[in-house]
Amino acid sequence: MSMSNPLRGAALLLAMCALAACATAPETGRSQLLLVDAGQEAQMGFSAFERKKQQTPRAGDRAANQQLQTVGGRIARVAGLPDARWEFVLFADPEPNAFALPGGKVGVNTGILPITKDEAGLAAVVAHEIAHVSARHGAERMSQGIAAQVGGVILSVALEASGYGGATRSLATQAYGMGTQYGVLMPYSRLQEAEADRIGLLYMARAGYDPREAIAFWRRFQSYNAGRGGQVPEFLSTHPLDETRIAELQKFLPQAMAEYQRAGGRG
């Protein structure tokens, strides 16, 4: 059966986007699909960060704030993003979390500080978040969402052109959505988290922080998670399991230690 005009157009659009938007992640060399312009991506990050600052109070601890600025500045200098508008904000939020937004915006919650414990532990967290920015993971996630939506349109048009009824098309579309979420988007999120761990390990080493402290931090975080009753299965999570993450960091530790020694650190 020949392809209908709408289906042919959607498939052609998807193929053209994939060909035109091939990029390479820094440090790892992984191929990426980036359909979002870097300037547009950064502007979305700026807007989202401003909303966050309006909605969440900032921490008043001067020493903790200064530590964040020191760590953020050191790691940003080795990340090689001259156009980034770096901003590091400590939020008064008890949830142990940190996040990064496109364009160079990094937020850290006070709730993670008892787990980071010191400057090197904080460096592990901030380097991971800066790695998300340098690898343009935000744009990649948006691009994957766009591609998934186009794929859903292609599926729906193909089923309609083949004569399938509305109920069948609805079930197939739901199955496609679940398959995309658990089989593509969530694994890619875990892949990006692992990639940020790997890149972040190199960044903290180049900034003069002992990369072994990243593994120490994640072990403390593993203990924290265990105290909260464990974790969901990895295939249902957007992040790698703690033991997976620690094992991967250990695998790349020799490379990071070499960078640390070149930066003047002692093994």
C-alpha positions as CSV (number, residue, x, y, z in Angstrom):
1,M,0.0,0.0,0.0
2,S,1.4,3.4,-0.9
3,M,2.0,6.0,1.8
4,S,-0.6,8.7,2.0
5,N,0.4,12.3,1.5
6,P,0.0,13.4,5.2
7,L,2.0,10.3,6.3
8,R,4.7,10.9,3.7
9,G,5.0,14.5,4.8
10,A,5.3,13.7,8.5
11,A,7.9,10.9,7.8
12,L,9.8,13.3,5.5
13,L,9.7,16.0,8.2
14,L,11.0,13.7,10.8
15,A,13.8,12.4,8.6
16,M,14.9,15.9,7.6
17,C,14.9,17.0,11.3
18,A,17.1,14.0,12.2
19,L,19.6,14.7,9.5
20,A,19.8,18.4,10.1
21,A,20.0,18.2,13.9
22,C,22.8,15.7,14.5
23,A,25.2,16.9,17.3
24,T,27.9,15.5,19.5
25,A,28.0,15.6,23.3
26,P,31.2,17.0,24.8
27,E,33.8,14.7,26.3
28,T,31.8,11.5,25.5
29,G,31.3,12.0,21.7
30,R,27.8,10.6,21.9
31,S,25.5,11.5,19.0
32,Q,22.6,13.7,19.9
33,L,19.4,14.8,18.3
34,L,19.0,18.6,18.8
35,L,16.0,20.2,17.2
36,V,16.0,23.3,19.5
37,D,18.0,26.4,18.7
38,A,20.6,27.1,21.4
39,G,19.4,30.7,21.9
40,Q,15.8,29.6,22.3
41,E,16.9,26.9,24.7
42,A,18.8,29.4,26.8
43,Q,15.9,31.9,26.9
44,M,13.6,29.2,28.2
45,G,16.1,28.4,30.9
46,F,16.4,32.0,31.9
47,S,12.6,32.4,32.2
48,A,12.1,29.2,34.2
49,F,14.9,30.2,36.6
50,E,13.3,33.6,37.2
51,R,10.0,31.9,38.0
52,K,11.9,29.5,40.4
53,K,13.5,32.5,42.2
54,Q,10.1,34.2,42.6
55,Q,8.5,31.0,44.0
56,T,11.2,29.7,46.3
57,P,13.0,31.7,49.0
58,R,16.8,31.9,48.9
59,A,18.9,30.6,51.8
60,G,20.3,33.2,54.1
61,D,23.4,31.3,55.2
62,R,26.3,33.5,54.0
63,A,29.0,30.9,54.4
64,A,27.0,28.3,52.4
65,N,26.2,30.9,49.7
66,Q,29.8,31.8,49.4
67,Q,30.8,28.2,49.2
68,L,28.4,27.7,46.3
69,Q,29.7,30.8,44.4
70,T,33.3,29.6,44.9
71,V,32.6,26.1,43.7
72,G,30.3,27.2,40.8
73,G,32.9,29.7,39.6
74,R,35.8,27.2,39.6
75,I,33.9,24.6,37.7
76,A,32.3,27.0,35.2
77,R,35.7,28.2,34.3
78,V,36.8,24.7,33.1
79,A,33.5,23.8,31.4
80,G,34.3,25.8,28.2
81,L,31.0,27.7,27.7
82,P,31.9,31.3,27.0
83,D,28.4,32.3,26.2
84,A,26.8,30.9,29.3
85,R,25.3,33.4,31.8
86,W,26.2,31.5,34.9
87,E,24.2,32.0,38.0
88,F,24.3,29.8,41.2
89,V,21.5,30.1,43.7
90,L,21.1,28.4,47.0
91,F,17.4,27.8,47.8
92,A,15.9,27.4,51.2
93,D,14.3,24.0,50.4
94,P,14.7,20.9,52.7
95,E,14.4,18.5,49.7
96,P,18.0,17.2,48.9
97,N,18.1,18.3,45.3
98,A,19.9,20.4,42.7
99,F,19.1,21.3,39.2
100,A,20.4,23.0,36.1
101,L,18.6,25.0,33.4
102,P,19.8,25.9,29.9
103,G,22.0,29.0,29.6
104,G,23.9,28.4,32.8
105,K,21.4,28.5,35.6
106,V,22.1,26.2,38.6
107,G,20.0,25.8,41.7
108,V,21.0,24.0,44.8
109,N,18.7,23.2,47.8
110,T,19.9,23.6,51.3
111,G,18.5,20.1,52.0
112,I,21.4,18.5,50.0
113,L,24.1,20.3,52.1
114,P,24.2,17.8,54.9
115,I,24.9,15.1,52.3
116,T,27.5,17.1,50.3
117,K,29.2,17.9,53.7
118,D,32.0,20.0,52.4
119,E,33.3,21.9,49.4
120,A,34.4,18.8,47.5
121,G,31.1,17.1,48.0
122,L,29.3,20.2,46.7
123,A,31.7,20.3,43.7
124,A,30.5,16.8,42.8
125,V,26.9,18.1,42.7
126,V,27.6,21.3,40.9
127,A,29.9,19.7,38.3
128,H,27.1,17.2,37.5
129,E,24.6,20.1,37.0
130,I,27.0,22.1,34.9
131,A,27.6,19.0,32.7
132,H,23.9,18.9,32.0
133,V,24.2,22.5,30.7
134,S,27.3,21.9,28.6
135,A,25.9,18.7,27.0
136,R,22.6,20.5,26.2
137,H,20.5,17.8,27.8
138,G,17.5,20.1,28.2
139,A,17.4,20.7,24.4
140,E,17.9,17.0,23.8
141,R,15.0,16.1,26.0
142,M,12.8,18.6,24.2
143,S,13.9,17.3,20.8
144,Q,13.1,13.7,21.9
145,G,9.6,14.9,22.9
146,I,9.1,16.5,19.5
147,A,10.3,13.4,17.7
148,A,8.0,11.2,19.7
149,Q,5.0,13.5,18.9
150,V,5.8,13.3,15.2
151,G,6.1,9.6,15.5
152,G,2.7,9.4,17.1
153,V,1.2,11.4,14.2
154,I,2.8,9.0,11.7
155,L,1.4,6.0,13.5
156,S,-2.1,7.5,13.7
157,V,-2.1,8.5,10.0
158,A,-0.7,5.1,9.0
159,L,-3.4,3.2,10.9
160,E,-6.2,5.4,9.5
161,A,-4.9,4.9,6.0
162,S,-4.9,1.2,6.6
163,G,-8.6,1.2,7.5
164,Y,-8.3,0.6,11.3
165,G,-11.2,1.9,13.4
166,G,-11.0,4.6,16.0
167,A,-10.9,2.2,19.0
168,T,-8.0,0.3,17.5
169,R,-6.1,3.5,16.7
170,S,-6.7,4.8,20.2
171,L,-5.3,1.6,21.8
172,A,-2.3,1.6,19.5
173,T,-1.6,5.3,20.2
174,Q,-1.8,4.6,24.0
175,A,0.6,1.6,23.6
176,Y,2.9,3.8,21.5
177,G,2.9,6.5,24.2
178,M,3.7,4.0,27.0
179,G,6.4,2.3,24.9
180,T,8.0,5.7,24.1
181,Q,7.9,6.8,27.7
182,Y,9.4,3.7,29.3
183,G,11.4,2.4,26.3
184,V,12.9,5.6,24.9
185,L,12.4,8.8,27.0
186,M,13.1,7.4,30.5
187,P,16.2,5.3,29.4
188,Y,17.5,8.4,27.6
189,S,17.0,10.4,30.8
190,R,19.1,7.8,32.7
191,L,21.7,7.9,29.9
192,Q,21.9,11.7,30.3
193,E,22.2,11.4,34.0
194,A,25.1,8.9,33.6
195,E,26.7,11.2,31.0
196,A,26.5,14.2,33.4
197,D,28.1,12.0,36.1
198,R,31.0,11.2,33.7
199,I,31.5,14.7,32.4
200,G,31.0,16.2,35.9
201,L,33.7,13.9,37.2
202,L,36.2,15.4,34.7
203,Y,35.1,19.0,35.4
204,M,35.6,18.7,39.1
205,A,39.0,17.1,38.6
206,R,40.0,19.9,36.2
207,A,38.8,22.5,38.7
208,G,41.2,21.0,41.3
209,Y,38.7,18.9,43.3
210,D,39.5,15.3,44.1
211,P,37.1,13.2,41.9
212,R,37.1,10.4,44.4
213,E,34.9,12.7,46.5
214,A,32.1,12.3,43.9
215,I,32.0,8.6,44.7
216,A,32.0,9.4,48.4
217,F,29.1,11.8,47.9
218,W,27.0,9.3,46.0
219,R,27.6,6.7,48.7
220,R,26.3,9.1,51.3
221,F,23.3,9.8,49.0
222,Q,22.8,6.0,48.7
223,S,22.6,5.8,52.5
224,Y,20.2,8.6,52.6
225,N,17.9,6.9,50.0
226,A,18.1,3.6,51.9
227,G,16.9,5.4,55.0
228,R,13.9,6.6,53.1
229,G,12.9,3.1,52.2
230,G,14.8,2.4,49.0
231,Q,14.2,3.3,45.4
232,V,11.9,2.4,42.5
233,P,13.1,-0.1,39.9
234,E,15.6,1.4,37.5
235,F,13.5,0.8,34.5
236,L,10.8,3.0,36.1
237,S,13.1,5.7,37.1
238,T,14.6,8.7,35.3
239,H,17.8,8.3,37.2
240,P,20.2,5.4,37.5
241,L,20.1,3.4,40.7
242,D,22.7,4.5,43.2
243,E,24.8,1.3,42.9
244,T,24.7,1.6,39.1
245,R,25.8,5.2,39.3
246,I,28.7,4.5,41.7
247,A,29.9,1.6,39.6
248,E,30.0,3.8,36.5
249,L,31.9,6.6,38.3
250,Q,34.5,4.1,39.5
251,K,35.0,3.0,35.9
252,F,35.8,6.5,34.8
253,L,37.8,7.4,37.9
254,P,41.3,6.7,36.5
255,Q,40.7,9.2,33.6
256,A,39.4,11.8,36.1
257,M,42.4,11.2,38.5
258,A,44.8,11.8,35.6
259,E,43.0,15.2,35.0
260,Y,43.1,15.9,38.7
261,Q,46.9,15.4,38.8
262,R,47.4,17.6,35.7
263,A,45.5,20.3,37.6
264,G,47.9,20.0,40.5
265,G,46.1,17.6,42.7
266,R,47.7,14.7,44.5
267,G,46.6,11.1,43.9
